């Protein structure tokens, strides 16, 4: 398993409120996490860093070799719930943190099996020679309108409320998350990213850079460069995982 990650402030924001971690849990098991904080300059970065630290530490505590798919799911959901409780608790205690929250997308990869969990609109893609497929489903107003046929994909690209998310860690006392399972084959790649990347770099560009890019270790930088050429109005974070 090879992986690379990169996070950048982008061209407009003064502070990077994204966070990512790449963690080896045992000889054949890795954890990849991206968070995108929100809540203003004082608290967005607090939400993302706090959530990712709590989530990762909880998985380190609970993880055991050879866990069943059911136990993996329970562990990931438990990590998200603990992260949500921690961020929400801080937001309630301190006025300057009121309203803060963060997205989270994570891939737990053991051998050739990946379990993906997400809250919000940070994404995980499966990329290979056959194409690119978004594994996760955005928890956003735009996605809800797309699903109900109220917007076309073209309209969604310029919809004024496209950054409004309907679920986030830390904004409510309870949290719901989605889980996905993928079998990884030779040549498969996972790309985890914040919406600072997916909002300005389209899937065909992701496909080209991941599959046809000469140096895989520079792929995240090339994707960042494309985002910056388009003004990168938000923080940009990505993790590339090669099976």
C-alpha positions, 0 to 999 in steps of 0.5 A: 500500500502506497499513499500520499497526502497534501493540504494547502490554504488555497488562493483566497483563504488566510487560514487552512481549516482542513486537516488530514492524517495517514496512520498505519494501524498494523502491518496490513491495515491503514487509516486515511482521514480528511476533515474540512472545518467550518465555523469561521476563522476562530473555530473551523480549524479547531473543529477539524483538528479536534475531530480528526485527533479524537477519531484517530485516537479512538480507532488506535485504541479499539483496533485489533488485527483480523476484525470482522466487517461488522466490528470494523463498522462499529469501530468507525461509527464509534469513532465518529460519534466520539468525535461528534460528542467532543466537538459539540461539547466544546462548541457548547462550552465556549462562546467563540466555538459556537456553531463550529463543525467539520466534515469527515471522510475516512477509509479503513483499508486492510489488505484489499478491502476498504471500508469508507465512512463519511459525514458532510461533503468531503469525498472518497473516489475509486479510480482505475483504468475503467474510470472514476466513481464517487464512493461517498454521497455528499450530505449537502443541499445540492445533493438532496436537490439532485436526488429529487430531480430539482437540479440538473448536474450542470445547474448544480455546478453554479447553484448559489447554495452548493456549499451548504451541507446538511450533516456535519460533525459537532453541530448537533448532539447526535450524528448520522454517517454513511458506510461503504465497502469496496474490494480493491484490485490491482491498479485501483486507487482511492482519492479522499479530498475536501470540497476545495478540490472536488468543487473546482477539479472535475472527475475526468481531470482526477482520472487523468492525473491518477491513472495517467500521471507519470509520478504518482507521488506528485499526483496530489500536487498536480491536482492542487496546481489545477485547483490553484489555476482556477483560483482555489477559493477554498482550502484544498486537501487530498490523499491518494492511496494505491492498492 
